[in-house]
Amino acid sequence: MQPSDMSQVLRGMVAGVPVIPVLVIHDASQAAALARALVAGGLPVLEVTLRTPAALDAIRAMADVPGAIVGAGTVLTAADVTAAHAAGAGFAVSPGTTPALADACMTVGLPLLPGAVTASEAMARAEEGFDFLKFFPAEPMGGVATLKALSGPLPRLAFCPTGGITATTMRDYLALATVPCVGGSWIAPDAALRAGNWDAITALARATHR
């Protein structure tokens, strides 16, 4: 799979989806219920970060939930790509990009949302064929103002900003023509996960469509 094909697939995945929940899962036994809650709330595209020992098992469990499109986040190495693909991930998300990472995704056919936060990084990804990028960390790097400035010289690139975005600020990002969706962790707060309060998570997901 070539970079341009990856971007096209990912753009299709997020069409009509305002938020990709960014999930840090410590207990894989909760993963299926969490996925069902998010799908019920209208957010079927899920990013499980590879930051915990439970992440790969969580991806396996979520991949079996009807309607869920589960990807792996914090994918940093070729080994991460191999493990995520074997676990059933449908896409990969990285905070940055290296040639080895992109090559590994192309080899196994795993669509990659590569990270870029400067004009030079975005131009490099575009030169490789990617036109849908992760903008991370969004808020520390200037947020909406920076993305608005980048859209002038780089109007053909689309971004999924992630990092510090909230239920309130997501609207400002989504108002930009170059931002089809955002990534956010507020959809599945730790307190709700610990309590298994799936109704609260579904309500937070539904609120993103208002």
C-alpha positions, 0 to 999 in steps of 0.5 A, spaced: 500 500 500 502 506 497 502 513 502 497 516 497 492 510 498 493 510 505 491 517 506 485 515 501 483 510 506 484 514 512 480 519 509 474 515 508 474 512 515 473 518 518 468 521 513 462 524 518 466 522 524 468 528 528 473 525 533 477 519 534 477 517 541 485 516 543 484 511 548 489 508 554 487 502 556 490 498 562 485 493 563 483 489 556 477 486 559 474 492 559 476 493 551 470 490 548 465 494 552 468 500 551 468 499 544 461 498 544 459 504 548 463 509 543 460 505 537 453 506 540 455 514 541 457 514 533 464 514 534 466 508 531 474 509 529 478 508 535 485 509 537 488 504 542 495 507 544 501 502 545 502 505 551 500 499 556 501 492 556 494 491 555 494 495 549 495 489 544 490 485 547 485 491 547 486 491 540 484 484 539 478 485 543 475 491 540 476 488 533 471 483 534 466 489 536 461 490 530 462 497 527 468 498 530 474 500 526 480 499 531 487 502 530 494 502 534 496 509 536 503 511 539 506 506 533 514 508 533 517 502 530 517 497 525 516 492 531 510 496 533 507 495 526 508 488 526 505 487 533 499 492 531 497 488 525 498 481 528 493 484 533 488 486 528 489 493 528 486 497 521 490 503 521 496 506 525 497 513 528 504 515 529 506 522 533 512 523 528 514 519 522 521 515 520 522 511 513 523 505 517 516 506 520 513 508 513 516 502 510 513 497 515 506 500 514 507 499 506 509 492 507 504 489 511 498 494 508 497 498 514 494 505 513 498 510 517 496 517 519 503 520 520 505 525 525 507 532 522 507 539 526 512 543 522 511 546 515 518 542 513 515 535 516 508 536 512 512 538 506 516 532 507 510 527 508 506 530 502 513 529 498 512 521 500 505 521 498 501 522 504 496 528 504 492 526 511 497 527 517 496 527 524 498 534 527 501 533 534 502 536 539 496 540 537 495 545 543 502 546 545 504 547 538 499 553 537 493 549 535 488 552 531 492 558 529 498 554 527 493 550 523 490 556 519 497 558 518 499 552 515 493 551 510 495 557 506 501 554 503 499 547 504 491 547 502 491 540 499 493 537 506 488 535 511 490 534 519 487 530 525 490 535 530 491 531 537 494 533 544 490 538 549 484 538 545 477 538 549 470 538 548 470 545 547 476 547 543 474 541 538 469 546 534 474 551 533 479 545 530 473 542 526 471 549 523 477 549 519 477 546 512 483 542 513 481 539 519 476 533 518 476 530 525 480 531 531 483 526 536 481 526 543 482 523 550 476 526 553 471 521 550 473 516 555 475 519 562 479 515 567 474 515 572 468 513 567 473 507 565 475 505 572 467 505 574 465 501 567 460 507 566 459 506 559 453 510 559 457 516 560 462 514 555 456 513 550 453 520 552 460 524 551 461 520 544 454 523 542 455 530 544 461 530 539 455 530 534 451 536 536 
